[in-house]
Amino acid sequence: MSQPDLDPEQYPPIDPSAPIPDDPRELSPETPDTLPEAPVEPEPGEGEAGGVREPA
């Protein structure tokens, strides 16, 4: 897997030993209090990869 060419000044390497900040900042005022329901994804049909056949 190749890494994209990112500017190290704008995207410094991640230090896994660095502490995680407690306050990730306030959310935007337009952010809703609750998230909408996730859309229902269609199930694969018979014969498609990952499809499940009905019992006979």
N, C-alpha and C positions, 0 to 999 in steps of 0.2 A: 504494500500500500504506500503510495507516495504522499508526501506532505505538500500542501499548496505553498506557493511562494508568498509568504506574508511578511510585511514590513516589521522587523523586530522592534522598531521604535513605537509603532502603533499597537502591536500584538506581542508583548514580551513573553518569553517562555513561562509556562506554568510551573511553579515550585510546589510539589506535593506536600512539602513539610511546612509551608506557610500557613499561618492560622486563618480560619475562615471568619470574615467579619460578622459580628452579631446583627448589625443593622444594614440590610442591603439597600437602604434608602427608601423613601416613600414612593408609593405607586402614583401613577399619573391620575389626576382628578377624573379623567374619563374612564378609568378602570372600573368595571362593575363589581359589586360586592360578591356576586356569585357567577359562576361560569355557566354557559348554556349547556344543555344536554349534548352529549357526543352523538354525531350522526350514526345511524345504523349502517354498517357496511354489508354489502350483498355477500351472501354465501356462495362459494364456488359451486357451479352446476355439475351434474354428473358427467364424468369424462374429462373434466378440467383438472389441472394439477391441484392436489390437496382436496379434491372433492370426496365426499363420503357417500357410499352407495346405500340405498335403503335396504333393510333386511328383506329377504325373499319370503 
